[in-house]
């Protein structure tokens, strides 16, 4: 088997056994090549790999290469977040997750392409992992995007409880939903990466002080999982069949399934669009060509002229549209008629999930939905994002669980994954 087709945990085992070297692993992935990368970090990755081979790191994952989404800042690579506004920008500091990866000795292959500021369906990290050009990756999940892309590309994405992994150094899009998320080709690899990254961070006031234990020998027998029993109109026959396979695997492992309906999810999509646009516009207000972002200076320009010219040249169409919408939603009058009601829907979503978790241990719905026009499209992950819950997309099933129950998500994911591997 090619080195790039091993799982991350298999790579780690071969490294510990002396069956391969970190330099060989990094070289194999670099040789695989990929248009998924915005920046290739070859020299540094090989240098770290050489240090691993020399015995300078002792973490179990040391030497296993990883890729970063280009919305995670690094001090030695450009961070452009898919935007001309940040073309060539190198951060003076790096994200906490990058610091933790470096401390553990994981060679960073590079930065993967993203939709501008991470809002959209483009993710080079998913592409690289799916195509065996990286064993796993660190991305940002906003309103379920990383999980929905995972459903389309066949990889596993596990969004932790909000605050479990530090967001310090993440280019913010929608702060209340942005969540650093591991993606991999299997559940075990995602869990190993999650365990490395999780933990409190003084730089991030939203990070949680909690003793995370992702290693459990417990099986899923005896759990009760809430499901849906009727095929939704936005789930095609293939996606519905994958979902049924996953549920069959869970039931075969001793799980009881019961139908659950969360009324508030009917409005969650609209609330997510409103809250997302409002926070997006607020977060991007600092990009004015003066404080942040590449500057455009017209002749005889006033400060206002510089800001307008810089934003006009730097932002893409979709970003401008969202900023305009978000600014309107936060304006006098509209904030009362739209933004505040959206926040009340969010509260209802949280309450509905909490009520559901009084009777079931987790929820499972189809992971892939048919996408139409933006405001008509649905995403099975928006409820978990609004509520800050741990959630996963695996083998056609979207799993969510109560806050702090990240380990439970991984146990359920592993069972669902076994059905996907067997099909």
Rosetta blueprint (number, residue, H / E / L):
1 X L
2 X L
3 X H
4 X H
5 X H
6 X L
7 X L
8 X H
9 X H
10 X H
11 X H
12 X H
13 X H
14 X H
15 X H
16 X H
17 X H
18 X L
19 X L
20 X L
21 X L
22 X H
23 X H
24 X H
25 X H
26 X H
27 X H
28 X H
29 X H
30 X H
31 X H
32 X H
33 X L
34 X L
35 X L
36 X L
37 X E
38 X E
39 X E
40 X E
41 X L
42 X H
43 X H
44 X H
45 X H
46 X H
47 X H
48 X H
49 X H
50 X H
51 X H
52 X H
53 X H
54 X L
55 X L
56 X L
57 X L
58 X L
59 X L
60 X L
61 X L
62 X L
63 X L
64 X L
65 X L
66 X E
67 X E
68 X E
69 X E
70 X L
71 X L
72 X E
73 X L
74 X L
75 X L
76 X L
77 X L
78 X E
79 X L
80 X L
81 X L
82 X L
83 X L
84 X H
85 X H
86 X H
87 X L
88 X L
89 X L
90 X E
91 X L
92 X L
93 X L
94 X L
95 X L
96 X H
97 X H
98 X H
99 X H
100 X H
101 X H
102 X H
103 X H
104 X H
105 X L
106 X L
107 X L
108 X E
109 X E
110 X E
111 X E
112 X E
113 X L
114 X E
115 X L
116 X H
117 X H
118 X H
119 X L
120 X L
121 X L
122 X L
123 X E
124 X H
125 X H
126 X H
127 X H
128 X H
129 X H
130 X H
131 X L
132 X L
133 X L
134 X L
135 X L
136 X E
137 X E
138 X E
139 X E
140 X E
141 X E
142 X L
143 X L
144 X L
145 X H
146 X H
147 X H
148 X H
149 X H
150 X H
151 X H
152 X H
153 X H
154 X L
155 X L
156 X E
157 X E
158 X E
159 X E
160 X L
161 X L
162 X L
163 X L
164 X L
165 X L
166 X L
167 X L
168 X L
169 X L
170 X E
171 X L
172 X L
173 X L
174 X L
175 X L
176 X L
177 X L
178 X L
179 X E
180 X E
181 X E
182 X E
183 X E
184 X E
185 X L
186 X L
187 X H
188 X H
189 X H
190 X H
191 X H
192 X H
193 X H
194 X H
195 X H
196 X H
197 X H
198 X L
199 X L
200 X L
201 X L
202 X L
203 X L
204 X L
205 X L
206 X L
207 X L
208 X L
209 X L
210 X L
211 X L
212 X L
213 X L
214 X L
215 X L
216 X L
217 X L
218 X L
219 X L
220 X L
221 X L
222 X L
223 X L
224 X E
225 X E
226 X E
227 X E
228 X L
229 X L
230 X L
231 X L
232 X L
233 X L
234 X L
235 X L
236 X L
237 X H
238 X H
239 X H
240 X H
241 X H
242 X H
243 X H
244 X H
245 X H
246 X H
247 X H
248 X H
249 X H
250 X H
251 X H
252 X H
253 X L
254 X L
255 X L
256 X E
257 X E
258 X E
259 X E
260 X L
261 X L
262 X L
263 X L
264 X L
265 X H
266 X H
267 X H
268 X H
269 X H
270 X H
271 X H
272 X H
273 X H
274 X H
275 X H
276 X H
277 X H
278 X H
279 X H
280 X H
281 X H
282 X H
283 X H
284 X H
285 X H
286 X H
287 X E
288 X L
289 X L
290 X L
291 X L
292 X E
293 X L
294 X L
295 X L
296 X L
297 X L
298 X L
299 X L
300 X L
301 X L
302 X L
303 X H
304 X H
305 X H
306 X H
307 X H
308 X H
309 X H
310 X H
311 X H
312 X H
313 X H
314 X H
315 X L
316 X L
317 X H
318 X H
319 X H
320 X H
321 X H
322 X H
323 X H
324 X H
325 X H
326 X H
327 X H
328 X H
329 X H
330 X L
331 X L
332 X L
333 X L
334 X H
335 X H
336 X H
337 X H
338 X H
339 X H
340 X H
341 X H
342 X H
343 X H
344 X H
345 X H
346 X H
347 X H
348 X H
349 X H
350 X H
351 X H
352 X H
353 X H
354 X H
355 X H
356 X H
357 X L
358 X L
359 X L
360 X L
361 X L
362 X E
363 X E
364 X E
365 X E
366 X E
367 X L
368 X L
369 X L
370 X L
371 X L
372 X L
373 X L
374 X H
375 X H
376 X H
377 X L
378 X L
379 X L
380 X L
381 X L
382 X H
383 X H
384 X H
385 X H
386 X H
387 X H
388 X L
389 X L
390 X L
391 X E
392 X E
393 X E
394 X E
395 X L
396 X L
397 X E
398 X E
399 X E
400 X E
401 X E
402 X L
403 X L
404 X L
405 X L
406 X H
407 X H
408 X H
409 X H
410 X H
411 X H
412 X H
413 X H
414 X H
415 X H
416 X H
417 X H
418 X H
419 X H
420 X H
421 X H
422 X H
423 X L
